[in-house]
């Protein structure tokens, strides 16, 4: 069993203090965004927040624009711009770029949804740097994705008169009536003011409400809800769209003294039987009667992580009036005996919450990753049968084998990532330095009846790799009893993958270094290629679709090639593609903790070695040699992207490509995949200081049948792979007076 002493490293706004927790002494590094306790673990904040000081700039007058669809809109006067071989290769196929803009700045971290009343209406969103800094972008199509209208989400207004222009963690959502919602985090760049806001659109995502934080008309009366938005004549409802607002107590000073609301996600679904609509006052959040004219067909739910100096709890809020008013956020991550490193077994160090709602019964389920463990972290689940009034759980789903990722910095085995700007201790993959995580997603079965209690969740981890040679795989777990009992693991990606003898091994060091107990000459073997950032959805017919980033097609890229040769230490496993997996579920049966054999009706889309997961009675500590999930996959796999791409060109020396991807299935049973793609990124190695003038990523979409997946016969995805190893930045596209 693992006995190494480790600690939590909770990434929060910088906190200048020593903090006493139930497990020991915590220290905070001023300016580092890091809270350290006596074990060394981490709960990571969003990239848009971590890189909020990024002021992107370049001397480009033009850049590659592969993937834009002809839509009759004005085009740049760049007829003399030559297309290099990579742009020519990337221009064909049926992938569609969802961000029709020409800034040459990155977009990443995506979300997509399909209007249930009109499947030709597709709404997408992403972290968007087109303004030169991180904000939130929205793209909408009403012609089945053939072209998109793109904009930056309206900034929320504050009582101070300021606007929060920093944004990220986008979520696209339609309710059952076809009202569109856009949720994100917003924050200041010069102090710690932040919050979460929801906007709505009644025309398919082309125009949006602008959220506001209510201005209290009677600030000396704490029980009064008299309020306004902005100045005289402002027509907005006070508090419209405000889920949570954290005002910096020392305005204008960036010192980490305000809580930070992070990694939100949104779901919509019917109010359960017997639950009526409730609205809330803008100041006190006191429940009140709703205006029936604005009560939505669905209840909206938002979950998020609230980072404080001592915890990272999952919080919850809901709205019945189309996002105008929101319940006061409250903690729902609870406590359990398997949260063994929380005070009183509190599950209070968490991230990556995702809510989902059964569209027939209104059953609400929420998954999240928890870090109150000895070493390997864990995925948990809570549920509500009454629309969020009460919650049950948390219930244990699985360990996440993420302690053995390669990590940036000398102590993590990847000192090459530090000069590129990657934060110390961040999980990365072999051969590259962009940050990764084991976050995932959950979806409730869309059918009622016998399927009403069924959930499916996916995530990725490094259980089949080592900290020297990553082999991250995607896994699915399912519940057939409303989330109390889970079955798995089932590996989703079906490429070759094998489990190392000791996933916690290290490579032997040359003399005179003393050998370590974990040293194993096999630690650097190739166990398989990486798959990461999975998402899933299920159709009304039971077609389950999972999407993820994937490197399986790269088996040839040599050691020492690529944009950063010192990072390329293993053959293959460098160039990326976007992949999908499909499996259909037409039957089910209840499986509980007392079930001895999984019924045949409940076995569809399960691996042969998938098993009922017992609920732990104490903290988990899986053995380094446990065989947990290298078996046969029942999912059909297919490549979605028409070409590969080099994520070393995605964002500022290849250190960030977002934190998740997405997929949504429409009422016509078409699945829409969306992903971060760097096919238009180029090298900056010949520029002074390696200024990232040409490094950029875009967001792409593609559609296919949820029942059969994408037909990839004759797919040209592997063509020209060697061109992607190093792709020069066209000097003809740069400003001649820039000194570059």
C-alpha positions in Angstrom: 0.0 0.0 0.0 1.1 3.6 -0.6 2.6 5.1 2.5 4.4 8.1 1.1 3.8 11.4 2.9 2.0 13.7 0.5 0.0 16.9 0.9 -2.7 19.0 -0.7 -1.7 21.8 -2.9 -4.9 23.8 -3.4 -4.6 26.4 -6.2 -6.4 29.4 -4.9 -5.8 33.1 -5.3 -2.5 33.9 -3.6 -3.0 33.9 0.2 -0.3 35.4 2.5 -0.9 33.4 5.6 -0.2 30.2 7.6 -3.3 28.2 7.9 -4.1 25.5 10.4 -6.1 22.6 9.0 -7.3 19.4 10.6 -4.3 17.6 9.1 -1.5 19.9 9.8 0.0 23.2 8.9 -0.7 24.9 5.5 1.4 27.5 3.9 0.6 29.8 1.0 3.0 31.2 -1.5 2.3 34.8 -2.2 1.7 35.3 -5.9 2.0 31.7 -6.7 -1.7 30.8 -6.6 -0.8 27.9 -4.4 -1.9 26.7 -1.0 0.4 23.9 0.4 -0.3 21.6 3.2 1.7 18.7 4.6 1.2 16.2 1.8 1.8 17.9 -1.6 -1.5 17.3 -3.6 -3.3 19.9 -5.8 -6.7 21.1 -6.7 -6.1 23.2 -9.8 -7.9 26.3 -10.9 -9.0 27.2 -14.4 -6.5 28.1 -17.0 -8.3 31.3 -17.9 -7.8 32.4 -14.3 -4.2 31.1 -14.0 -3.3 33.0 -17.2 -5.3 36.1 -16.5 -2.2 38.2 -16.6 -1.4 37.0 -20.2 -1.3 39.9 -22.5 -1.0 38.3 -25.9 0.6 40.3 -28.7 2.2 39.6 -32.0 3.5 41.3 -35.2 1.4 39.2 -37.6 -0.5 40.9 -40.4 -2.0 37.5 -41.5 -2.0 33.9 -40.3 -3.3 30.5 -41.5 -7.1 30.3 -41.5 -7.9 26.6 -42.3 -11.4 25.5 -41.5 -13.3 28.6 -42.2 -16.5 28.0 -44.2 -17.5 30.2 -47.1 -20.6 32.1 -45.8 -20.8 35.2 -47.9 -19.2 37.4 -45.2 -16.4 39.9 -46.0 -12.9 38.3 -46.2 -9.4 39.8 -45.5 -7.5 41.3 -48.4 -4.8 38.6 -48.3 -5.0 37.2 -51.8 -1.2 37.4 -51.9 -0.8 35.4 -48.8 0.7 32.0 -49.6 -0.7 28.9 -48.0 2.0 26.6 -46.6 1.7 22.8 -47.0 0.1 22.3 -43.6 -2.7 24.8 -44.3 -3.3 23.2 -47.7 -3.5 19.8 -46.0 -5.8 21.1 -43.2 -8.2 22.9 -45.5 -10.0 19.9 -46.9 -12.5 17.5 -45.2 -15.7 18.3 -43.4 -14.4 19.7 -40.1 -15.8 23.2 -39.5 -14.2 26.0 -37.6 -16.6 27.5 -35.2 -14.7 30.8 -34.5 -15.0 32.8 -37.7 -12.5 35.6 -36.8 -9.1 36.5 -38.0 -7.3 37.6 -34.8 -4.6 34.9 -34.9 -5.1 34.5 -31.1 -6.0 31.3 -29.3 -9.4 29.8 -28.6 -9.7 26.7 -26.4 -11.8 24.9 -23.7 -15.1 24.3 -25.4 -18.8 23.6 -24.9 -21.6 22.9 -27.4 -25.4 22.2 -27.4 -28.1 21.7 -30.0 -31.5 23.4 -29.8 -34.1 20.6 -29.0 -36.7 22.6 -31.0 -34.6 23.2 -34.0 -31.6 20.8 -34.7 -30.1 23.2 -37.2 -29.4 25.7 -34.4 -26.0 24.9 -32.9 -24.5 27.0 -30.1 -20.9 26.7 -29.1 -18.6 28.6 -26.7 -14.9 28.7 -25.7 -12.2 30.6 -23.9 -11.4 33.4 -26.3 -8.3 35.5 -26.5 -9.1 37.5 -29.7 -9.1 40.7 -27.6 -5.5 40.0 -26.6 -6.5 38.6 -23.2 -8.8 35.8 -22.0 -12.5 36.4 -22.3 -15.5 34.3 -23.3 -16.6 33.6 -26.9 -19.9 32.5 -28.3 -20.6 31.1 -31.8 -24.1 30.3 -33.1 -25.4 28.7 -36.3 -28.9 28.3 -37.7 -27.9 26.5 -40.8 -26.7 23.2 -39.3 -23.2 24.4 -38.7 -22.4 25.4 -42.2 -21.5 28.8 -40.9 -21.3 30.6 -37.5 -21.9 34.0 -36.1 -19.3 34.8 -33.4 -19.2 37.3 -30.6 -17.7 38.0 -27.2 -20.1 37.4 -24.3 -21.4 40.6 -22.7 -19.5 41.5 -19.6 -21.4 41.6 -16.3 -21.9 45.1 -14.7 -20.9 45.7 -11.1 -22.2 48.1 -8.4 -18.9 50.0 -8.7 -19.6 50.8 -12.3 -16.8 48.4 -13.5 -17.2 45.5 -15.9 -15.5 42.1 -15.4 -13.9 41.5 -18.8 -11.9 38.4 -17.8 -13.8 35.2 -18.5 -13.5 31.5 -19.0 -15.0 28.0 -18.3 -17.8 28.5 -20.9 -21.0 26.4 -20.9 -23.5 26.3 -23.8 -27.0 25.1 -22.9 -30.5 25.0 -24.3 -33.6 24.3 -22.2 -36.4 22.2 -23.6 -38.2 25.4 -24.9 -35.2 26.4 -27.0 -34.0 29.2 -24.8 -30.2 29.4 -25.0 -28.0 30.0 -21.9 -24.4 30.9 -21.6 -22.6 30.4 -18.3 -19.0 31.4 -17.4 -16.7 32.7 -14.7 -15.7 36.4 -14.8 -13.0 38.1 -12.9 -10.8 41.2 -12.6 -7.2 41.3 -13.7 -6.1 43.9 -11.2 -7.8 42.6 -8.0 -9.6 39.5 -6.7 -13.2 40.4 -7.7 -14.9 37.4 -9.4 -18.1 35.5 -9.8 -20.3 33.3 -12.0 -23.0 34.7 -14.4 -25.6 33.2 -16.7 -26.9 35.0 -19.9 -29.9 34.0 -22.0 -30.8 34.3 -25.6 -34.2 33.9 -27.2 -33.0 33.9 -30.8 -30.7 31.0 -31.0 -27.6 32.6 -29.5 -27.2 35.7 -31.6 -28.1 38.4 -29.0 -27.8 38.1 -25.2 -28.8 39.6 -21.9 -26.1 41.4 -20.0 -25.9 40.2 -16.4 -25.7 42.6 -13.5 -24.9 42.5 -9.8 -27.7 44.2 -8.0 -27.1 47.6 -6.5 -28.7 47.7 -3.0 -31.0 50.7 -2.7 -31.1 50.4 1.1 -27.7 49.1 2.1 -28.4 49.8 5.8 -31.4 47.4 5.8 -30.0 43.8 5.4 -33.5 42.3 5.0 -34.7 44.5 2.2 -34.5 43.5 -1.5 -35.0 47.0 -3.0 -32.3 47.2 -5.7 -31.5 48.4 -9.2 -29.1 47.7 -12.1 -26.9 50.5 -13.3 -28.2 54.0 -13.6 -31.6 55.6 -14.2 -33.5 53.9 -16.9 -31.6 50.6 -16.8 -34.3 48.1 -17.8 -32.6 45.0 -16.4 -34.0 43.0 -13.5 -31.7 43.6 -10.5 -29.4 40.7 -10.1 -30.2 39.2 -13.5 -27.9 36.3 -14.2 -25.8 36.6 -11.0 -25.1 33.1 -9.5 -22.4 34.3 -7.1 -20.4 37.5 -6.8 -17.2 37.8 -4.7 -16.2 41.5 -4.2 -12.6 42.0 -3.4 -12.5 43.6 0.1 -9.3 45.4 -0.9 -10.4 46.7 -4.3 -7.6 47.3 -6.7 -5.2 45.0 -4.9 -4.4 41.5 -6.2 -3.6 39.6 -3.0 -6.0 36.6 -2.9 -8.2 37.9 -0.1 -11.5 37.0 -1.8 -13.0 33.5 -2.4 -12.8 32.4 -6.0 -15.7 30.7 -7.8 -14.3 28.3 -10.4 -15.0 25.5 -12.9 -18.8 25.9 -13.0 -21.1 23.8 -15.1 -24.8 24.1 -16.0 -27.7 21.7 -16.6 -31.4 22.1 -17.2 -34.3 19.8 -16.7 -37.9 19.5 -15.5 -38.8 20.2 -11.9 -39.6 16.9 -10.2 -43.2 16.0 -9.4 -44.5 18.1 -6.6 -41.8 20.8 -6.9 -43.0 24.2 -7.9 -41.1 27.3 -9.2 -39.3 29.5 -6.7 -37.7 32.8 -7.3 -35.3 34.9 -5.1 -34.7 38.4 -4.0 -31.6 40.1 -5.6 -30.0 41.2 -2.3 -31.0 38.6 0.4 -31.7 35.6 -1.9 -34.9 35.1 0.1 -37.4 32.8 -1.7 -40.3 34.7 -3.2 -43.2 34.2 -5.7 -42.2 34.1 -9.4 -43.7 36.2 -12.2 -45.5 33.4 -14.2 -44.6 35.2 -17.4 -40.9 34.4 -16.9 -41.0 30.9 -15.3 -39.0 28.6 -17.5 -40.1 25.2 -18.7 -36.9 23.8 -16.9 -35.1 24.5 -13.7 -31.5 25.6 -14.3 -28.8 24.2 -12.1 -25.2 25.5 -11.7 -22.5 23.8 -9.7 -19.0 25.1 -9.1 -15.9 25.0 -6.9 -15.6 27.7 -4.3 -11.9 28.2 -3.5 -11.1 29.7 -0.1 -7.9 29.8 1.9 -8.8 26.4 3.5 -11.0 24.5 1.2 -12.4 23.9 -2.3 -16.0 22.9 -1.8 -18.6 22.1 -4.5 -21.4 24.7 -4.4 -24.9 24.6 -5.9 -27.5 27.1 -7.0 -30.7 26.9 -9.1 -33.1 29.2 -11.0 -36.7 28.8 -12.1 -37.1 32.1 -14.0 -34.8 31.6 -16.9 -31.7 32.6 -15.0 -33.0 36.0 -13.7 -32.7 35.1 -10.0 -30.7 32.4 -8.3 -30.9 30.6 -5.0 -28.2 31.3 -2.4 -25.3 29.0 -3.2 -24.6 26.3 -0.7 -22.2 23.4 -0.3 -23.3 20.0 -1.5 -20.0 18.0 -1.5 -20.8 16.6 2.0 -18.8 14.2 4.0 -18.0 10.5 3.9 -15.7 8.0 5.5 -13.7 7.7 2.3 -12.8 11.5 2.5 -10.2 10.5 5.1 -8.1 13.6 5.0 -11.0 16.0 5.6 -11.7 17.4 9.0 -14.6 15.3 10.3 -14.4 13.3 7.0 -15.5 16.4 5.1 -15.2 16.1 1.3 -13.9 19.7 1.1 -11.2 19.6 -1.5 -12.8 19.1 -4.9 -13.0 20.2 -8.6 -14.6 19.4 -11.9 -18.3 19.2 -10.9 -20.8 18.5 -13.6 -24.6 18.3 -13.1 -27.0 16.3 -15.2 -30.8 16.0 -15.1 -33.1 13.2 -16.3 -35.4 15.0 -18.8 -38.4 12.8 -17.8 -38.2 12.6 -14.0 -36.1 15.6 -13.0 -33.6 13.4 -11.1 -30.5 15.5 -10.6 -27.0 13.9 -10.4 -23.7 15.6 -9.9 -20.2 14.1 -10.2 -16.9 15.7 -9.0 -13.3 14.8 -8.4 -12.3 14.8 -4.7 -8.8 15.2 -3.3 -9.3 14.2 0.4 -7.3 11.1 -0.1 -3.9 9.6 0.8 -2.5 9.6 -2.7 -4.7 8.6 -5.7 -7.8 10.9 -5.9 -11.4 9.8 -6.3 -14.6 10.5 -8.2 -17.8 11.0 -6.2 -21.5 11.5 -6.9 -24.4 13.3 -5.2 -28.0 13.4 -6.2 -31.3 15.2 -5.5 -34.8 13.9 -6.1 -36.5 17.2 -5.2 -34.9 19.7 -7.4 -32.0 20.5 -5.1 -33.9 21.1 -1.9 -32.0 18.1 -0.3 -29.1 16.0 -1.5 -28.1 12.4 -0.9 -24.4 11.2 -0.9 -21.7 11.5 -1.7 -21.3 8.0 -3.2 -18.0 6.6 -4.3 -17.5 5.9 -8.0 -13.8 5.1 -8.5 -10.2 6.1 -7.7 -8.6 8.3 -10.3 -5.0 7.2 -10.8 -3.5 10.7 -11.3 -0.7 10.7 -8.7 1.7 9.2 -11.3 1.3 11.7 -14.1 4.5 13.2 -15.3 4.7 16.6 -13.7 6.3 19.9 -14.6 9.5 20.8 -12.8 12.6 18.9 -11.7 10.8 17.1 -8.8 8.1 15.9 -11.2 10.5 14.5 -13.7 9.9 17.2 -16.4 12.3 20.0 -15.9 12.0 20.8 -19.6 8.5 22.2 -19.0 9.6 24.9 -16.6 11.5 27.1 -19.1 8.5 27.1 -21.3 6.4 28.7 -18.5 4.5 25.7 -17.2 3.6 26.0 -13.5 5.5 23.7 -11.2 3.8 20.4 -10.3 1.2 20.5 -13.1 0.3 17.2 -14.6 1.5 16.9 -18.2 1.9 14.1 -20.8 5.1 12.5 -22.1 6.6 14.5 -25.0 4.6 17.7 -24.4 4.1 20.3 -21.7 0.5 21.4 -21.9 -1.4 20.8 -18.6 -3.8 17.9 -18.3 -6.2 16.7 -15.6 -8.4 13.7 -14.8 -11.7 15.6 -15.0 -14.6 14.1 -16.8 -18.4 14.3 -17.3 -21.7 12.6 -16.4 -24.9 12.3 -18.2 -28.3 11.0 -17.1 -30.1 8.5 -19.4 -32.7 10.6 -21.4 -35.4 7.9 -21.2 -37.8 7.4 -18.3 -39.3 4.1 -17.2 -36.7 1.4 -16.6 -33.9 3.8 -17.6 -34.9 6.5 -15.2 -32.2 5.8 -12.6 -29.3 5.2 -15.1 -26.2 7.4 -15.2 -23.0 7.2 -17.2 -19.7 9.0 -16.5 -16.3 9.2 -18.1 -12.9 10.5 -17.1 -9.3 9.7 -18.0 -6.3 8.8 -15.9 -2.8 7.3 -16.0 -3.5 3.9 -14.4 -1.9 2.2 -17.4 1.1 4.4 -17.6 3.9 5.7 -15.4 5.4 9.1 -14.4 8.1 8.4 -16.9 6.0 7.2 -19.8 2.3 8.3 -19.8 -0.4 6.1 -21.2 -3.6 8.0 -20.3 -6.8 6.1 -21.1 -10.5 7.0 -21.0 -12.8 5.0 -18.7 -16.6 4.8 -18.3 -18.6 3.9 -15.2 -22.3 3.4 -15.0 -25.0 3.3 -12.3 -28.3 1.5 -12.6 -29.8 2.5 -9.2 -29.7 6.3 -9.3 -26.0 6.7 -8.4 -25.8 4.7 -5.2 -23.9 1.8 -6.9 -21.4 2.1 -9.8 -20.1 -0.5 -12.3 -16.7 -0.3 -14.0 -14.2 0.3 -15.2 -14.8 0.1 -18.9 -12.0 1.3 -21.1 -13.5 3.5 -23.9 -10.5 3.8 -26.3 -9.8 0.5 -28.0 -6.1 1.0 -29.1 -3.3 -1.1 -27.6 -2.8 -0.5 -23.9 -1.1 -2.5 -21.2 -0.6 -2.0 -17.5 2.9 -1.5 -16.1 4.0 -3.8 -13.3 4.4 -0.8 -11.0 2.7 2.4 -12.2 4.4 4.4 -9.5 7.9 3.4 -10.6 10.8 5.7 -11.5 13.7 5.3 -14.0 17.0 4.3 -12.4 19.4 7.2 -12.2 23.1 7.0 -13.3 25.8 6.6 -10.6 26.7 8.0 -8.2 23.0 8.6 -7.4 21.7 6.1 -4.9 19.0 3.7 -6.1 15.5 4.2 -5.0 12.9 1.6 -4.0 10.7 2.7 -6.9 13.5 2.4 -9.5 12.6 0.0 -12.4 14.3 -0.2 -15.8 11.0 -0.9 -17.4 9.4 2.3 -16.2 10.1 4.1 -19.4 8.6 1.4 -21.7 5.9 2.3 -24.1 2.6 1.1 -22.6 0.3 2.8 -25.1 -0.5 6.3 -26.4 -2.5 9.0 -24.6 -6.2 9.8 -24.7 -7.5 12.6 -22.5 -10.2 15.3 -22.0 -13.2 13.0 -22.6 -16.9 14.1 -22.7 -20.1 12.2 -23.4 -23.7 12.4 -24.3 -26.6 9.9 -24.8 -29.4 10.2 -27.3 -33.1 9.6 -26.7 -32.6 6.2 -28.3 -29.8 5.1 -26.0 -26.9 5.8 -28.3 -23.9 6.7 -26.1 -21.1 8.8 -27.7 -17.8 9.7 -26.0 -15.2 12.1 -27.5 -11.6 12.7 -26.5 -8.2 13.9 -27.6 -6.0 11.1 -29.0 -2.5 10.4 -30.1 -2.8 6.7 -31.2 -2.1 7.4 -34.9 1.4 8.9 -34.1 3.7 5.9 -33.8 6.6 7.2 -35.9 7.6 10.7 -34.7 11.3 10.3 -33.7 12.8 11.2 -30.4 14.3 14.7 -30.3 12.1 16.1 -33.1 9.3 18.7 -32.7 9.0 22.3 -31.6 10.7 21.6 -28.3 13.3 18.8 -29.0 14.3 18.3 -25.3 10.7 17.5 -24.4 10.4 14.8 -27.1 11.8 11.8 -25.3 9.7 8.9 -26.6 9.0 7.7 -30.2 5.5 8.5 -31.3 2.8 9.9 -29.0 3.2 13.5 -30.1 0.8 14.6 -32.8 -2.9 14.7 -31.8 -6.3 14.0 -33.4 -9.8 14.2 -32.1 -11.5 10.8 -31.7 -14.9 9.5 -30.9 -16.4 6.2 -29.5 -19.9 4.8 -29.8 -22.0 2.1 -28.1 -25.8 1.6 -27.9 -27.8 0.8 -24.8 -31.2 -0.8 -25.5 -31.8 -2.6 -22.2 -31.1 -2.2 -18.5 -31.7 -3.8 -15.1 -31.3 -2.6 -11.6 -27.9 -3.3 -10.0 -27.3 -2.5 -6.3 -24.6 -3.1 -3.8 -26.2 -6.5 -2.9 -26.3 -7.7 -6.6 -24.0 -10.7 -6.9 -24.0 -11.0 -10.7 -24.5 -8.2 -13.2 -27.6 -9.1 -15.2 -27.3 -9.5 -18.9 -29.8 -6.7 -19.5 -27.4 -4.3 -17.6 -24.2 -5.5 -19.3 -24.4 -3.6 -22.6 -21.3 -1.3 -23.2 -19.5 -2.8 -20.2 -16.0 -4.4 -20.4 -15.8 -8.1 -19.6 -13.9 -7.3 -16.4 -16.2 -4.5 -15.2 -17.5 -5.1 -11.7 -19.7 -3.6 -9.0 -17.7 -1.0 -7.1 -18.1 -1.4 -3.3 -18.6 1.7 -1.2 -15.4 2.1 0.9 -15.7 2.4 4.7 -12.4 4.2 5.0 -10.0 6.2 2.9 -8.9 4.6 -0.4 -5.3 3.6 -1.0 -5.1 1.3 -4.1 -1.9 -0.8 -4.5 0.7 0.3 -7.1 0.3 -3.1 -8.9 -3.5 -3.3 -9.0 -4.8 -4.4 -12.5 -7.7 -2.0 -13.0 -8.8 -1.4 -16.5 -6.5 -2.5 -19.4 -9.1 -4.9 -20.8 -11.1 -5.1 -24.0 -13.3 -2.1 -25.0 -16.9 -2.7 -26.2 -16.9 0.8 -27.9 -16.4 1.3 -31.6 -13.8 4.0 -32.1 -13.4 6.4 -35.0 -11.3 9.4 -35.8 -13.3 12.7 -36.1 -10.8 15.3 -37.1 -9.8 15.3 -40.7 -6.2 16.0 -39.9 -3.7 15.9 -37.0 -2.4 19.0 -35.2 0.6 19.9 -33.0 -0.5 21.1 -29.6 2.9 22.6 -29.0 1.5 25.5 -31.0 -1.7 25.9 -29.1 -0.9 28.6 -26.6 2.2 30.4 -25.3 4.9 27.7 -25.8 2.4 24.9 -25.8 1.5 25.0 -22.1 -2.3 25.3 -22.3 -4.9 23.8 -24.6 -7.9 24.3 -22.3 -9.2 21.8 -19.7 -12.0 20.0 -21.5 -13.7 19.2 -24.8 -17.4 18.5 -25.5 -20.1 16.7 -27.5 -23.9 17.1 -27.7 -26.6 15.0 -29.4 -29.5 16.7 -31.0 -33.1 15.6 -31.4 -32.3 14.3 -34.9 -29.8 11.8 -33.3 -26.9 13.7 -34.8 -23.9 14.0 -32.5 -21.9 17.3 -32.6 -18.3 17.0 -31.4 -16.3 20.1 -30.5 -12.6 20.4 -29.7 -9.5 22.5 -29.4 -7.4 22.2 -32.6 -3.9 23.7 -33.4 -3.8 23.1 -37.1 -3.4 26.8 -37.7 -0.6 27.2 -35.1 3.0 27.7 -36.3 6.5 27.7 -34.9 8.0 30.7 -33.1 11.5 29.3 -32.6 13.1 31.8 -34.9 11.8 34.8 -33.1 13.7 36.7 -30.4 12.6 35.3 -27.0 10.4 32.8 -28.8 7.6 35.4 -28.8 4.5 33.4 -29.6 3.5 35.3 -32.6 2.3 32.4 -34.6 1.1 30.1 -31.8 -2.7 29.8 -31.8 -5.5 27.3 -31.6 -9.0 27.3 -32.9 -12.2 25.5 -32.1 -13.6 23.0 -34.5 -16.9 21.0 -34.8 -18.0 18.0 -36.8 -21.2 16.0 -36.8 -22.0 12.3 -37.3 -24.7 9.8 -36.5 -25.0 9.0 -32.8 -26.2 5.5 -33.8 -23.2 4.5 -35.9 -20.4 7.0 -35.3 -18.4 8.7 -38.1 -17.7 6.8 -41.3 -14.0 7.2 -41.6 -13.5 5.0 -44.7 -11.0 6.8 -46.9 -10.2 9.2 -44.1 -7.0 11.2 -44.8 -6.2 12.0 -41.1 -2.7 10.6 -41.1 -1.6 12.3 -44.3 1.3 14.7 -44.0 1.9 13.9 -40.3 5.6 14.6 -40.6 4.8 18.2 -41.7 3.4 18.8 -38.3 6.6 18.1 -36.3 7.9 21.6 -36.9 5.9 24.0 -39.0 7.6 27.4 -39.5 5.8 30.7 -39.0 5.5 32.3 -42.4 7.9 35.3 -42.3 5.9 36.9 -45.1 2.9 37.3 -42.7 4.9 39.3 -40.2 5.3 43.0 -39.8 8.6 43.9 -41.4 9.2 46.7 -38.8 8.8 44.5 -35.8 12.4 43.3 -35.5 11.3 39.7 -35.9 
